[in-house]
Amino acid sequence: MNEQPKATETAPDIKGAVERILTTIEREREREIISRRFGLNDRKETLEQIGELLGITRERVRQLEKAILIRLKMAAESGMPEVERVEKHFIRHLSEMGRAAKLQDLADRVKQDDNKHARAHVAFVAELAPNLTVLNENDHYHHGVAIREHHADEKSLRNKVDGVVKSVKEHGQAIELEELHEKVGKYEHPDHTRALASLSKNLANLRDSWGLTKWPTVNPKNIRDKIYVILHDNGKPMHFSEIADAIKDSDFKRKDVTTQAIHNELIKDKRFVLIGRGIYALSEWGYSKGTVSDIISDILKKEAAPLHRDEIVRRVLKHRHVKETTILLNLQSKPQFKRVAKATYVLADAA
């Protein structure tokens, strides 16, 4: 689904198309407004900035921008070759990207070598194209573009994105794309579900495992979160040096960490429990902090009856990666444990 267009297809000159579209705007002031609002030649500017430059109010700039875009959209619907060619090019790519995509992702895909303002040019043409639906950016959605045949308007596109977010929330933890696709159950291919999920600012993914942006399993923001992901994915305790190596070999965006930094963060975070010499586990696996003698005390307290040393050793080894001799030395040397029969112990204050 993610193959690039065939080499025989000639990509249209997007930058040139934008320049030709601008020439259809007769008044220079109106061309200036559109160019600056979309950032077609330089950085994108606000209504206030443009108003100050042109000596008009912010509201007047907004009115002119709206009127110009309406005229251009009407012209595109009637047939504007520059828009038609670029629109078809976008649709070919969007079809391979799941029928929708973040604007930046589409711009990266169609960017041409000499186009420094590809994102702005894609946004401008998409705004005019009659067969594309534009998703405007806000706190919940990324700026996106979709094929109108499959996503009729912005409202329906947002509703579909919200539906995917709802499915993730209901699942309650990170979910693989295939399972999410089945859970949503509305779209033909997992790529279509992925495309919708990618438009939400409330979702993030790591290796196509999707979840809420606040979940470290899909959106690790710091070293501690990355440690958590490594341990969670491994499913069993690891030495801190192994964790450091795993982070360096991962596909995290920032993974240049030192072994000492990893060790320092493991010590500070309550999610991680030292269970052996340099070996750490997740507290959510049932491990708790404490020395070997603390673990023995908890075991004897819960049992509330004498236990044979072999049974004590067996239970302690479920919580700590230590040698059996270490456990036996604690039993024999610590005053809180009392031998009441051959190789059988209780807590001293319970004897």
C-alpha positions in Angstrom: 0.0 0.0 0.0 3.0 2.4 0.5 4.7 1.9 -2.9 5.9 5.0 -4.6 4.2 6.1 -7.9 5.6 4.3 -11.0 8.7 5.8 -12.5 6.9 6.4 -15.8 4.5 8.9 -14.1 5.6 12.5 -14.5 5.1 14.5 -11.4 3.6 18.0 -12.1 5.6 21.1 -11.2 3.8 22.0 -8.0 5.7 25.2 -7.4 5.1 26.3 -11.0 1.4 25.4 -10.7 1.1 27.6 -7.6 2.8 30.5 -9.3 0.4 30.2 -12.3 -2.6 30.0 -10.0 -1.5 33.2 -8.3 -1.3 35.0 -11.7 -5.1 34.5 -12.1 -5.6 36.9 -9.1 -5.7 40.2 -10.8 -5.0 42.6 -8.0 -1.5 42.7 -6.5 -2.8 43.4 -3.0 -4.9 40.2 -3.1 -2.0 38.1 -4.4 0.1 39.5 -1.6 -2.5 38.5 1.0 -2.8 34.9 -0.3 1.0 34.5 -0.6 1.6 35.8 2.9 -1.3 33.9 4.6 -0.2 30.6 3.2 3.5 31.3 3.3 4.0 30.5 -0.4 7.2 32.5 -0.8 8.3 33.2 2.7 7.1 32.5 6.2 3.3 32.3 7.0 2.0 35.6 8.4 -0.9 36.5 10.6 -3.9 38.7 9.7 -2.4 41.4 12.0 1.0 41.3 10.3 -0.5 41.6 6.8 -2.9 44.3 7.9 0.0 46.4 9.3 1.9 45.9 6.0 -1.0 46.9 3.8 -2.4 49.5 6.0 -5.8 47.8 6.5 -7.5 46.2 9.5 -7.2 42.6 10.5 -10.9 42.0 9.8 -10.5 43.4 6.3 -7.6 41.1 5.6 -9.8 38.1 6.7 -12.6 39.2 4.5 -10.4 39.6 1.4 -8.7 36.3 2.0 -12.1 34.5 2.3 -13.4 36.2 -0.9 -10.3 35.4 -2.9 -10.4 31.7 -1.9 -14.0 31.4 -2.8 -13.3 32.8 -6.3 -10.4 30.4 -6.7 -12.4 27.4 -5.5 -15.2 28.3 -7.9 -12.6 28.5 -10.8 -11.1 25.2 -9.8 -14.5 23.5 -9.8 -15.2 24.9 -13.2 -11.9 23.6 -14.4 -8.4 24.9 -13.7 -5.7 22.8 -15.4 -3.0 23.7 -12.8 -5.2 22.5 -9.9 -6.4 19.4 -11.8 -2.9 18.1 -12.5 -1.6 18.6 -9.0 -4.8 17.3 -7.4 -4.5 14.0 -9.4 -0.9 13.7 -8.2 -2.0 14.2 -4.6 -4.8 11.7 -4.9 -2.5 9.0 -6.3 -0.3 9.5 -3.2 -3.1 9.7 -0.8 -4.6 6.4 -2.2 -1.3 4.8 -1.2 -1.2 6.5 2.2 -4.7 5.2 3.3 -6.9 7.9 1.6 -5.9 10.6 4.1 -2.7 11.9 5.6 -1.2 14.7 7.7 -0.3 17.7 5.5 3.3 17.4 6.4 3.5 13.7 5.5 1.9 14.4 2.1 4.3 17.4 1.5 7.3 15.2 2.4 6.1 12.6 -0.1 5.6 15.0 -3.0 8.3 17.5 -2.3 10.5 18.4 -5.3 14.1 19.3 -4.9 13.9 23.0 -5.5 10.7 23.6 -3.5 11.6 25.1 -0.1 7.9 25.8 0.6 6.4 22.4 -0.3 4.2 22.3 2.8 2.7 25.7 2.0 2.2 24.9 -1.7 0.5 21.6 -0.9 -1.8 23.3 1.6 -2.7 26.0 -0.9 -3.6 23.6 -3.8 -5.4 21.2 -1.4 -7.6 24.2 -0.2 -8.7 24.8 -3.8 -8.9 21.2 -5.1 -12.6 20.1 -5.4 -11.8 16.5 -4.9 -9.9 16.9 -1.7 -11.1 17.5 1.9 -8.9 19.6 4.2 -8.8 19.0 7.9 -7.9 22.2 9.7 -5.5 22.1 12.6 -6.6 22.7 16.2 -5.8 21.2 19.6 -7.2 17.8 18.7 -6.4 17.4 15.0 -3.3 17.7 12.8 -3.6 19.7 9.5 -4.6 17.0 7.1 -5.7 16.2 3.6 -8.1 13.4 2.4 -9.7 12.2 -0.7 -13.3 13.6 -0.9 -14.7 10.5 -2.4 -14.0 8.7 0.8 -14.2 11.6 3.3 -17.0 13.9 2.1 -16.3 16.9 4.3 -14.3 18.1 7.2 -17.0 17.3 9.7 -17.3 13.7 8.6 -13.5 13.3 8.6 -13.3 14.5 12.2 -16.1 12.2 13.2 -14.1 9.2 11.8 -11.0 10.3 13.5 -12.9 10.6 16.8 -14.3 7.1 16.3 -10.7 5.7 16.1 -9.7 7.6 19.2 -12.8 6.3 21.0 -11.8 2.7 20.2 -8.3 3.2 21.6 -9.7 4.7 24.8 -12.2 1.9 25.2 -9.3 -0.6 24.8 -7.5 1.1 27.7 -4.0 0.2 26.6 -1.7 0.3 23.5 -3.2 -1.7 20.7 -1.6 -3.1 17.5 -2.9 -1.7 14.2 -4.5 -4.9 13.0 -6.4 -5.3 16.2 -7.4 -1.6 16.2 -8.6 -2.0 12.6 -10.8 -5.0 13.6 -12.1 -3.1 16.6 -13.1 0.0 14.6 -14.6 -2.4 12.0 -15.6 0.2 9.4 -12.8 0.4 6.9 -11.5 -1.8 4.1 -7.9 -1.9 5.0 -5.7 -1.3 8.1 -4.0 1.5 6.2 -7.3 3.4 6.2 -7.5 3.0 10.0 -3.9 4.1 10.4 -4.4 7.2 8.2 -7.3 8.3 10.4 -5.4 7.6 13.6 -2.5 9.7 12.4 -4.7 12.7 12.0 -5.4 12.9 15.7 -3.2 14.8 18.1 -4.7 12.6 20.9 -3.0 9.5 19.5 0.6 8.4 19.1 2.2 5.2 17.9 5.3 3.2 18.3 6.0 0.5 15.7 2.3 0.6 14.7 1.1 0.1 18.3 -1.4 2.9 18.9 -2.4 4.6 22.1 -3.1 7.9 23.7 -0.3 10.5 23.5 0.0 10.4 27.4 0.8 6.7 27.4 4.6 6.1 27.6 4.2 2.8 25.8 3.5 4.6 22.5 4.9 8.0 23.2 8.0 7.9 25.4 9.0 11.4 26.1 12.1 11.0 28.4 14.6 8.4 29.4 12.4 6.9 32.1 9.6 6.4 29.6 12.0 4.7 27.2 13.2 2.4 29.9 9.6 1.5 30.7 8.9 0.7 27.0 12.0 -1.5 26.8 11.1 -3.5 29.9 7.4 -3.7 29.0 8.2 -5.0 25.5 10.8 -7.4 26.9 8.3 -8.8 29.4 11.0 -9.9 31.9 13.6 -8.2 34.2 16.8 -6.8 32.6 20.2 -5.6 33.7 20.6 -1.8 33.4 23.4 -2.3 30.8 21.0 -4.4 28.7 18.4 -1.7 28.9 20.9 0.9 27.7 21.9 -1.3 24.8 18.3 -1.9 23.9 17.5 1.8 23.8 20.6 2.4 21.6 19.3 -0.3 19.2 15.7 1.0 19.2 13.9 3.2 16.8 13.3 5.9 19.3 13.8 9.4 18.0 16.4 10.2 20.6 18.4 7.2 21.8 21.9 8.5 22.6 22.1 7.6 26.3 24.8 6.5 28.6 24.6 3.4 30.8 25.1 5.5 33.9 22.2 7.8 32.9 20.0 4.7 32.6 21.0 3.4 36.0 20.3 6.9 37.6 16.8 7.0 36.1 16.0 3.5 37.2 16.8 4.4 40.8 14.6 7.4 40.8 11.4 6.0 39.3 8.9 4.0 41.3 7.9 2.1 38.2 11.2 0.2 38.4 12.2 -2.2 41.1 15.8 -3.5 41.8 15.4 -7.3 42.1 19.0 -8.4 41.8 22.5 -7.0 41.3 21.9 -4.4 38.6 18.7 -6.2 37.5 15.4 -4.3 37.3 11.7 -5.2 36.8 8.5 -3.3 36.5 6.5 -2.8 39.8 3.4 -3.5 37.8 4.6 -7.1 37.4 4.0 -7.6 41.2 7.5 -6.7 42.4 8.0 -4.4 45.4 11.0 -2.5 46.7 12.9 -3.9 49.6 15.9 -6.0 50.7 15.9 -9.8 50.6 15.1 -9.9 54.3 12.1 -7.6 53.7 10.8 -10.0 51.1 11.3 -13.0 53.5 9.4 -11.0 56.2 6.5 -10.3 53.9 6.3 -14.0 52.9 6.3 -15.2 56.5 3.8 -12.5 57.5 1.4 -13.5 54.8 1.8 -17.2 55.6 1.2 -16.6 59.3 2.7 -20.1 59.9 6.2 -21.7 59.9 7.7 -22.3 56.5 10.5 -24.7 55.4 13.6 -22.9 54.1 13.2 -24.5 50.6 9.7 -23.0 50.3 11.0 -19.7 51.5 13.7 -19.8 48.9 11.3 -20.7 46.2 9.0 -17.8 47.0 11.8 -15.3 47.3 13.2 -16.2 43.9 9.9 -15.2 42.4 10.6 -11.6 43.6 14.4 -11.3 43.5 17.1 -12.5 41.2 19.6 -13.5 43.8 21.6 -16.6 44.8 20.0 -19.1 47.1 22.9 -18.7 49.5 22.0 -15.0 49.9 18.5 -16.0 51.0 19.8 -18.7 53.4 22.3 -16.3 54.9 19.5 -13.8 55.6 17.4 -16.5 57.2 20.3 -17.6 59.5 21.8 -14.2 60.4 18.9 -11.8 60.7 17.3 -11.5 64.2 13.8 -11.1 62.8 13.7 -14.7 61.7 13.6 -17.6 64.2 14.1 -21.3 63.5 11.3 -23.3 65.2 12.1 -26.7 63.7 14.7 -28.3 61.4 15.1 -25.9 58.5 11.8 -24.3 59.4 11.3 -20.6 60.2 8.9 -18.0 61.5 9.0 -14.3 62.2 10.7 -13.8 65.6 7.9 -11.6 67.0 5.3 -14.3 66.0 7.1 -17.1 67.8 
